[in-house]
Amino acid sequence: MRATRAHGRRADGGAGAVLPAAAALCAVVLLGLGLAVSGGTTPWGVDRAATAAVAGLAPLHDALVAVDLVGEPVGAATLVTLLAVTCLVAGRPRLAAVAPLSLGLTAVAVGGLKPLFGRTIHGPENLAYPSGHTATAAVLTLVLLLLVVDVVRPGRRTAALVVVAGTVIGAGVMAVVQVAISAHYATDTVGGLCLAVVVVTVAVRLVDAVAGTRPPARAAPSPAPHPRSAP
């Protein structure tokens, strides 16, 4: 019975209340910031300040590149596979579906939004907004945290705090790396985080909708009673 209830749970774990509101806010920021930087080729003041703030990390270049690999196709595919398997082992098949779906949708969205906004860094061939690496890190972190709060089942406020704060921290680590290796402006990473929240929320809703429309399994028909033999 316990396993059945776990299989039937919604894919948003214990953070169902915070995801839609966060996604709505992030969608506004993603589009608004994207329009503001559209066609830009130079950093904003906040971007220059962020670059200066992480300049001291230059000696850690090898470690930064190692973290950057999380956002590369092979690294992301490996981690999302491990995450999906972990969700299945934990008895959360919906979240297991959300993980790769979110990553796939993120790749499609980044591929479409970058040329749409047209912001570049270090030359016209390097489209920058939103940061795909930051979005990938945020997706993986967010889905992992949805799994954690669904398994641990803390209070609603605690679950929301864990999911929001943890996702910001996970995305923030990748954001620092992207700025430190001069792959993105800081504002690009903000767009990546916002995109991830929107995409995961959409993926959760899609998975829940599909799972919720499955017809119930039919019970096996009872065998017909044998006719009684005449006395």
N, C-alpha and C positions, 0 to 999 in steps of 0.2 A: 504493500500500500504506500509506503514511504517513497519508493522509487516512482510509482505512478504519479504521485503529487509533484515530484521534482520534474518529471517529464512534461507535465502540464503547465508548469509555471511560465509566466511571460518571460520574454528574453531580456527584459530590462532589469531583472533581479530586483533588488530593493530600492532602486533609484528611479522608479517610474515617474514620480512626481517632478523630479528636477530635470530630466532629459528634455521634455518638450520646451520648457521655458528657456533652458540653456541654449537649445538649438535655435529657437527664434531669435534670441539676442545675438548669437554667433552668426546667423545668416545676415542680419543687419550689418554687423561689423565687417563680415567678409565682403559683402557687396559694396558697402560704403567706403571702406578702406581701399578696395580694389579700384573703384572709380576715382578715388583721390590720387592714387599712384599710377593710374593708367597712362601708358606711354612714357613713363618716367625713365630716365637713364642715370640719375644721380641720387645719392642718399638724402634722406631728410635729416634734420638736426638730431632727432632722437636716434636715428641710425648711426650717425657719426659718434654720438655719445656712447652707444652700446658697443661699437667697435673699439673705442678707446678703453672702455671698461674691461674688455676681455683680452686686451693686447698682451697682458702678462701671461696668458696661457700658451704663448708661442712655443716655449720649450717642451710642452706636452703634445707636440704635433702628432706623434705616433698614436697616442691614446685617443686624441680627437678623431683621427682617421678611423680608428677601430670602432668608435661609437657611430661615426658616420655610416659605416657599413650596414647598420641596422636599417637604414633607409634605402639601401640598394636592393635591386630585385631579388638576388639570391638570399641575402640576409633577411629581408622582409618575409619572403616565402617560407624560409625555414622556421622563423619565429611564429608566424601565423599558423603553420602546421602543428607545431608544438602546443600552441595555445588552444587550437581546436581539439586536439587529442586530450588535453587536460580537461577541457569542458566536457567531453564525452565521458571520461573516466569519472568525473564528478557528478555525472548524471544530468548534465545540462545540455541536451542536444540542440536546443534553440540557440543558445549562445555559441555552440560549436559551429552553427551555420552562419551566425552573425559575423564571426571573425573573418573568414575569407571573403564573404560578401562585402563587408565594409572595406577591406583592403582593395578589392577589385573596383568598387565604386569610387574609392579615393583616387586610384590611378586614372580612371576615366575622367573624373572631375578635374584633376590637376592638368591632364592633357588638354582639356577643353578651355579651362580658365586662363592658363598662362598666355596663350596667343590672344585670347579675348581682351585681357587687360594690357598685355604688351609691355610690361615693365621689364627692363633688362639690367644686367650687371656685368661689367667687364666685356662689353661688346654686344652688338645687336643679336648675336646668335644665342646668347645666354638668357633665356626667359626666367624671371625670378619670382613672380607673385602668382599664386601663393606657394610657399615652400612645401614641396612634396615630401622631403625627408621629415620635416616637422610634423606634417599631417600623418605620415605613417607611424611615427613614434607615438603620437597622440592616440591614434586608433588602437594600436596594440595595448597601450596603457589603459585606455578607457574600457576596452572589452575585458581585460584582465581584472580590473577593479569591479566591473559589473559581476564577474564570476565570484570574486571574493565576498562582496556584500550579499550575494545570493546564497552562498554557502554558510557564511557566518551569521547572517540575519541580524544585524544590529538594528537599533531604532532608525526610524525614517530620517531624522535629522542627521544622525551619525553617518548613515549610508550616503546621504547627499554630500556631506562634508568630505567624506573619504573619496568619493568619486570625483568631485570638483577639484579639490586640492591635489589629489594624486595625479589627475590628468594634466593639470597645469604644471606640476613638477616634472612629470615625464616629458611633456612637450618642451618645457623650459630647458631641460638638459640638452635635448637635441638642438634647440634654438641657440644656445650658447655655442655649441659646436659649429653650427652653420655660420654664425657670425665670426667666430674665431678663425675658421679656415677660409673666410672670405667667399663663401659660396652663396650667401644670401645677406640681404639687409635685415635688420631686426624686424621691421614692419612686415616683411615677407613671412616671417615665422609666426607672427600673430595671425595672419591669414591662414596659414597651415593649420594652426590649432583650431581656429573657428570652423574650417572646412571639415576637420575630423569629427567634431561634435555633431555637426549637421548630418554627415554621412552615416555615422553610427546610429543616430536616432532614426534616420530613414530605414536603415537596414533592420533595426529592431522591429519597427512597425511592419515592414514587409514580411519578416519571418513570422511574427505573431499572426499576421493576417492569413498567411498560407497555412500555418499550423492550425489555426482556429477554424478553417473551412474544410478540414479533412472530415469525411463522413465517419461516424463511429463504426467500429468493427462490429460486424453482425455476429450474433451468437450462433454457434453451430446448431443445426436443427436436431431436436430430440429424435432418437430412433423410434420408428413406428412400433407400437406394441404388437407382440405376436398374438395371433388369434388363438383363443383357447380351444383346445381339442375337445371334441364331443365326448361326453362320458360313455 
